[in-house]
């Protein structure tokens, strides 16, 4: 997996270092079910209860990988039947998976929609994702976790979307590009790396606050230790992703205003490239995808849809976008309209 992607991932190291450098300012665990879905005793054709084939709700799941025990939060909606649609939610630098599931609002939304939330926990103190090792250990961890949940009959392999915030966005981009057939969509917020999808591009939704002070929307020079690095602007970066995915040259642009009150969210400028064939990893063009950018006016370095101390609104809810992608197979055509 890392033979080709390892080369591409090296371009992310400086990017991830920028995020980490500028960002620095409980319960029982359970083991993953082993093939539980194949031994439930349910009649042929019946869908088992999620409680029979999925890990217990809101308890850390332990995944032994390479001699290290990794953990993840797995949240199962009440009274659900398996296999479930699922969203993989990746926290940012120095954050905790269980807290991010709550603060992002994704946990409550997924419960209501009948969608499972899978939130891997980063390593270290402060916690994060190991870009310096091309994410090898993180990739092995999440791959084993997802495979087990699929094999047990807990989640539907054809209805999974993945989203990440900040440094978690960088890992989500890497993992989604390494395994493009696993996901209906990637939702990358406040941390878009250079395009690295050499094996095909999933549907891509990029969201970014225009007022982000950590990863500036307009790019520019950033200090990382004693060095100075230059970041492309977010629009230029998304254009490069669209080019790599083989999208049509002229995107559609729409501005959605949520009202004059700052608490209602500022304008959302949605740019969408269509006719994308997925890039070199999908040369036959059998899978059409889209690439989109939501520029959030007045929004800073936070997950869109999260609860902020000021009560400000992003004008767009990334959790809603993820859930729609998981349930329907693709993100909404215009997230600003579908997920205000």
C-alpha positions, 0 to 999 in steps of 0.5 A: 500500500505504501509503495506508491502512496508512501511517495505521495504522502511525503508531500503531506509532512510539511503540511501536517507540521504546520497544523501541529505547530500552529494548533499547539496553543473513561469507561470500560473497553471491549474487544471487537466481535469475532464474526458475530454476524455469522453466528447469530442464529437468525433465519435466512434473510433476517437482519440481526439487531445491531446489539447482537453483532456490534460492540457495546455502545459508547465504550472504547473498542480495543484493537491490537496492532503491531504490539500496541493496543489502539482504541476507538469509540464506536457509537451504535444507534438505539434499536438499529438493525445491522448492517448499518451505514457508518461514518468514520470521524477523525479528530484533530491534533491534541483531541479526544475521540469521545469528546469530538463525537459529542462536540461536533454534533455528529454523535447525536445526528447519527443516532437520530439517522440510524447511522453508526459512528466510528471514531478512532483515537490518535496516539501519543500525548498530545494525541495525533496521527503519525504523518512522519511514518506515512501513517503506516501504524494508523492505517493498519489500525483503522483497516483492522477495525473496519474489516472486523466491523464489516466481517461481523455484519455490523456495518455495510461496506457499501455505505461508509463515509469518512470525515476529518478535522484539521490534522485529522483531515490530513489522515482522512485524506491519506486513508481515503486515498489509500482505500478509495473503494471503502468510502462513498465520500470524504469530508475534509475540514480545515486541513486539506493536504496536497492531492495524493489520490494516486489510486482513484478519488472518492467523492470529495467535500472540502470545507474551510473557514475563510477566517481560519487562523491556523490553516489560512484559507488564502495560504501563504508563508507559515513558520514551522520551528525555524523554517518557513514554508509556503501553503497554497490557497485552499481554492488552488489546492481543491482545484488540483484535487479536481484536476487529479480526479479528471473533473470537468474544467469549469465548476459550478459556483453558488452562494448561499446566504444564511442571514445577516445575523452572525449567529445564523452563519455567513454566506457559504460559497459552494464550488462543485466540479462534476464529470470526475472519473476518479483519476488514474486509479479508475481509468475506465471511468466506471465510477463518477465522482464529484469534488466540491469546496464550501468556503465558510465566511466568518468561520474559524478553525472549527468543525462546521456544525459544532457548538462554539462558545460564541454561539456562532454558526458555520452556515453548513453542517459537516455531520449532515453531509457525512450522514447523507453520503453514508446513507445514500452513497454520495454527498448532497449536490449542494451541501449548503442547501441540504445541510444548513 
